[in-house]
């Protein structure tokens, strides 16, 4: 997706919407790829997904660790070559801690799951930014900006048929390679208002 389809240039700005881990056999490889882009001075903004939050919470042990391991945490630990989340190298832990809950520009808002428009300040509801699924965007809050998110998998036909205005979901369930209509990785070229697609290659 990044190197071939998008052919990312250093003049581009890349926004990643989260869930870099738990959703495949090589979470470490995904994080290493992003870190390498940043080290090479590519403009990359990394949003926090609910899976990154579960990893951070898992450091507290107990039910938090159990929730994470039920949602792919073991495969992530294996990919990083550790058996305890607290044994992750500082470079990786810093990466997860420094992920953003949202990015706001004059033209769009990027967030992992969405925003709670019933809140007095949607940007204060961090739980919603990571987990929310069913909500209706508030045009008065968006003020013509496009809300871009993932988190809620939808068939690729649905994703690719969306009109690029108000709100766009780019999660086509890439990890669900055995489910009909899923298993695509989708990006949005904001300037061209065009979707870019790569099928699951695992």
C-alpha positions as CSV (number, residue, x, y, z in Angstrom):
1,X,0.0,0.0,0.0
2,X,2.6,2.6,1.1
3,X,5.5,1.8,-1.1
4,X,3.7,0.7,-4.3
5,X,0.1,1.9,-4.5
6,X,0.6,5.2,-2.7
7,X,4.3,5.7,-3.6
8,X,4.7,7.9,-0.5
9,X,6.9,10.9,-1.0
10,X,8.4,13.2,1.7
11,X,6.1,16.0,0.6
12,X,3.1,13.8,1.4
13,X,1.4,13.7,4.8
14,X,0.3,10.2,5.9
15,X,-2.3,9.7,8.6
16,X,-2.5,6.2,10.1
17,X,-5.8,5.4,11.9
18,X,-4.6,2.9,14.5
19,X,-4.7,-0.9,15.2
20,X,-1.1,-1.5,14.1
21,X,-1.0,-4.6,16.4
22,X,-3.1,-7.7,17.2
23,X,-4.6,-7.8,13.7
24,X,-2.0,-10.0,12.0
25,X,1.1,-12.1,12.6
26,X,3.7,-9.3,12.4
27,X,2.6,-6.3,14.6
28,X,6.3,-5.6,15.2
29,X,6.9,-5.4,11.5
30,X,4.1,-2.9,11.1
31,X,5.5,-0.7,13.9
32,X,9.0,-1.0,12.6
33,X,7.9,0.1,9.2
34,X,6.2,3.2,10.6
35,X,9.2,4.0,12.8
36,X,11.5,3.7,9.8
37,X,9.4,6.1,7.8
38,X,9.6,8.6,10.7
39,X,13.3,8.2,11.0
40,X,13.7,8.9,7.3
41,X,11.8,12.2,7.8
42,X,8.5,11.2,6.2
43,X,5.6,13.1,7.5
44,X,3.6,10.4,9.4
45,X,0.9,11.0,12.0
46,X,-0.1,7.9,14.0
47,X,-3.5,7.8,15.7
48,X,-4.3,5.5,18.6
49,X,-6.6,2.6,18.1
50,X,-8.4,0.6,20.7
51,X,-5.8,-2.2,20.3
52,X,-2.9,0.2,21.2
53,X,-4.9,1.3,24.2
54,X,-5.5,-2.3,25.3
55,X,-1.7,-2.9,25.1
56,X,-1.0,0.2,27.3
57,X,-3.7,-0.8,29.8
58,X,-2.4,-4.4,29.9
59,X,0.7,-3.2,31.7
60,X,-1.6,-3.0,34.8
61,X,-2.2,-6.8,34.6
62,X,-5.4,-8.6,35.7
63,X,-8.5,-8.0,33.7
64,X,-6.7,-5.5,31.4
65,X,-4.2,-8.1,30.4
66,X,-6.9,-10.7,29.9
67,X,-8.9,-8.3,27.7
68,X,-5.9,-7.7,25.5
69,X,-4.9,-11.3,25.2
70,X,-8.4,-12.2,24.2
71,X,-8.1,-9.7,21.4
72,X,-4.8,-10.7,19.8
73,X,-2.3,-9.7,22.4
74,X,-0.5,-13.0,22.4
75,X,0.3,-12.7,18.7
76,X,1.6,-9.2,19.3
77,X,3.8,-10.3,22.2
78,X,5.1,-13.2,20.1
79,X,6.0,-10.9,17.2
80,X,8.0,-8.7,19.5
81,X,9.7,-11.7,21.0
82,X,8.6,-11.1,24.6
83,X,6.2,-12.9,27.0
84,X,5.3,-9.8,29.1
85,X,4.1,-6.5,27.8
86,X,6.3,-4.7,30.3
87,X,9.4,-6.2,28.6
88,X,8.8,-4.3,25.4
89,X,11.7,-2.1,24.4
90,X,11.4,1.6,25.4
91,X,11.4,2.6,21.7
92,X,8.2,0.6,21.1
93,X,6.5,1.6,24.3
94,X,7.2,5.3,23.5
95,X,5.6,4.7,20.1
96,X,2.4,3.4,21.6
97,X,2.3,6.2,24.3
98,X,2.9,8.9,21.7
99,X,0.0,7.9,19.4
100,X,-2.6,10.7,19.0
101,X,-6.3,10.4,19.8
102,X,-7.2,12.7,16.9
103,X,-5.8,15.1,14.3
104,X,-7.7,18.1,13.3
105,X,-7.0,20.4,10.3
106,X,-9.1,23.0,8.5
107,X,-10.3,20.4,6.1
108,X,-10.7,17.1,8.0
109,X,-10.6,15.3,11.4
110,X,-8.9,11.9,11.6
111,X,-9.7,9.6,14.5
112,X,-9.6,5.9,15.0
113,X,-13.3,5.1,15.7
114,X,-15.3,8.4,15.7
115,X,-16.5,11.1,17.9
116,X,-19.2,11.3,20.5
117,X,-21.2,14.3,19.3
118,X,-23.5,14.1,22.3
119,X,-20.7,15.2,24.5
120,X,-20.2,18.9,25.3
121,X,-16.7,18.6,23.8
122,X,-16.3,15.5,21.6
123,X,-12.5,15.8,21.9
124,X,-12.7,15.1,25.6
125,X,-14.3,11.7,25.2
126,X,-11.3,9.6,24.5
127,X,-13.1,6.3,25.1
128,X,-15.4,7.2,22.2
129,X,-12.5,8.0,19.9
130,X,-11.2,4.5,20.5
131,X,-14.4,2.4,20.7
132,X,-17.5,4.2,19.4
133,X,-19.4,2.6,16.5
134,X,-22.9,4.0,16.0
135,X,-23.2,7.7,15.9
136,X,-24.4,10.5,13.7
137,X,-22.0,13.3,12.8
138,X,-22.9,16.8,13.8
139,X,-22.6,19.2,10.8
140,X,-22.4,22.2,13.2
141,X,-19.3,20.7,14.8
142,X,-17.7,19.5,11.6
143,X,-18.2,22.9,9.9
144,X,-17.7,21.3,6.4
145,X,-14.7,19.2,7.5
146,X,-14.5,15.5,6.6
147,X,-14.4,13.0,9.5
148,X,-12.1,10.1,8.6
149,X,-12.1,6.9,10.7
150,X,-11.7,3.2,10.8
151,X,-12.5,0.7,13.6
152,X,-15.9,-0.6,12.3
153,X,-15.3,-3.1,9.5
154,X,-17.6,-2.9,6.5
155,X,-17.6,-4.8,3.2
156,X,-15.2,-3.2,0.6
157,X,-18.2,-2.4,-1.7
158,X,-19.7,-0.3,1.0
159,X,-16.4,1.4,1.7
160,X,-15.6,2.2,-1.9
161,X,-19.1,3.4,-2.7
162,X,-19.1,6.1,0.0
163,X,-19.4,9.7,-1.0
164,X,-16.4,11.6,0.3
165,X,-18.1,14.2,2.4
166,X,-19.1,14.6,6.1
167,X,-17.9,11.2,7.3
168,X,-15.8,8.4,5.7
169,X,-15.0,4.9,7.1
170,X,-11.9,3.3,5.6
171,X,-12.0,0.0,7.5
172,X,-12.7,-2.8,5.0
173,X,-11.8,-5.6,7.4
174,X,-8.4,-6.4,6.0
175,X,-7.8,-9.0,8.7
176,X,-11.0,-10.9,7.9
177,X,-9.6,-12.8,4.9
178,X,-12.1,-15.6,5.3
179,X,-15.1,-13.4,5.2
180,X,-16.8,-12.6,1.9
181,X,-16.6,-8.9,0.9
182,X,-13.8,-8.1,3.5
183,X,-10.0,-8.5,3.5
184,X,-9.1,-5.2,1.9
185,X,-6.8,-2.5,3.1
186,X,-8.2,0.9,2.1
187,X,-6.6,4.4,2.1
188,X,-8.1,7.7,1.2
189,X,-6.2,10.2,-1.0
190,X,-7.7,13.3,0.5
191,X,-6.7,15.7,-2.2
192,X,-8.1,13.6,-5.0
193,X,-11.1,12.3,-2.9
194,X,-10.1,8.9,-4.2
195,X,-10.0,5.5,-2.4
196,X,-6.9,3.3,-2.8
197,X,-7.2,-0.5,-2.2
198,X,-4.9,-3.4,-1.6
199,X,-6.1,-6.9,-0.8
200,X,-4.9,-9.0,2.1
201,X,-1.6,-10.6,1.2
202,X,-1.1,-12.9,4.3
